[in-house]
Amino acid sequence: MWIPVQSAPMNAPRFSAEVKPGEVVSVSWLNRAAREALEGSFPLMWIGGEVSTLTRAASGHVYFTLKDEHAQVRCTMWRNRAQLLPFRLEHGMQVEVRALVTLFEPRGDYQLSVEAVRRAGVGNLYEAFLRLKARLEAEGLFDPAVKRALPRFPRGIAVVTSRQAAAWQDVTAAFARRAPHLPLTLYPTPVQGEGAPARIAAAIDRAGRRAASDGNDVLLLVRGGGSLEDLVAFNDEAVARAIRNCLLPVVVGVGHETDVSIADFAADLRAATPTAAAELASAGYADLHDQLENLSARLARAIQRRIETAAQRLDRAAARLTHPIQRIEQARLRLTNLEHRLRSRAHQHLAAGQSRYATLTLRLNARRPDTAARRGQLEALTQRLERATRGLLERRRAQLEALGQHLAHLDPRGVLARGYSITRNAEGSIVRDASSLVAGAHIEIEFHDGSIDATVDKPSKTPERGAK
């Protein structure tokens, strides 16, 4: 939609044009006085005509002539105004210019200083637009309190637009990208031209009445951008009332970012473009998809942490677990240490005995008792010492053998070699109670030289009747 550009008045302070009788004035003074007289006599106003002899200067200024069947006038539009034009000015175009009547002093050329340009007839359309907007707004048709919220997860979408319009392609592409599972129901209608407002209103009404049977929860009214004349069908009272009377919440996406229509004000939700309208209608699914992706990432991270924690616990448990061979080796090492200690103690006792023997011999030699009488006593003591030593060695050897036998008894395979067996259930757990087995249960029986798989026929407390 075209929006008029406001500008400050260009009238400068009045220049005195009084000339004394016989006074001679310069050309510059004359042109300046004429310019101020023109600017002070004519207000800033709209003038209509056809563009001709259009020139765009390198500086960005635009020069052209505005003419009708009987006259023409030169026009100048400065760069700061020309760059605000919503369309490209072309030769032969029928326009209306908002201009100030002035005079170019250096050449004495009468001209118009143009502030804004619109296509011919736009002014009436825009005034009609403003009048209709004010009247409907006064009725409360645009009241935010009557606006309906869009369902977060609609079942289906009704679309009112032309089948050949680019807006329909934009909408289908947006839903294919964001919510491809949503069914779209097109209610085709012309979006411009004669009879378009009535047909648009009828399509909106038909979509609302068929909402339940078609499975639609939201209605999109869309079309591409255009001039005020192109969008006139969406500035119609019948279309605005059809939007408010529709049984479905209505999203209007007409034109581009800057386009505003009566339908936009009447809609429950206004979108800047047709694509934006589709994005608003599918916002719930898009948000849910983002939430699912976030949850999936969080779940993956949590699973990874659990796996890493379990792996660390497994490593620590494996480090603490001792293999039976290692246990046997540790027992062998302890046995060897005990043997060394035993021999060391025996040598110590023997050495102590020898020391005592030597001491007694010295004392004997010193005292020189009755040798014949003491020799028998010495031999007896020697025999007692030898017997004690042999007895100590035998006791230590017996203890050593007992420890070895005890160690052999601790070996699980030694127990199995004596005729015992180990029974495990289907989960691999050892069965300690026959009552825990039921008929038909699969078990594994491990013997000294191998294992067998078996099935329980009848649970019993007697092992011979428990499996086969």
Buried (B, 14 or more C-beta within 10 A) or exposed (E): BBEEBEEEEEEEEEBEEEEEEEEEEEEEBBBBBBBBBBBEEEEBEEBBBBBEEBEBEEEEBBBBBBBEEEEEBBBBBBEEBBEEBBEEBEEEBEBBBBBBBBBBBEEEEEBBBBBBBBBEBBBEBBEEBEEBBEEBBEEEBBEEEEBBEBEEEBEBBBBBBBEEBBBBBBBBEBBEEBBEEBEBBBBBBBBBEEEBBBBBBBBBBBBBEBBEEBBBBBBBBBBBBBBBEBBBBBBBBBBBBBBBEBBBBBBBBBBEEEBBBBBBBBBBBBBBBBBBBBBBBBBBBEEEEEEEEEEEEEEEEEEEEEEEEEEEEEEEEEEEEEEEEEEBEEBEEEBEEBBEEBEEEBEEBBEEBEEEBEEEEEEBEEEEEEEEEBEEEBEEBEEEBEEEBEEBBEEBEEEBEEBEEEBEEEBEEEBBEEEEBBBBBEEEEEBEEBEEBEEEBEBBBBEBEEEEEBEBEEBBEEEEEBBE
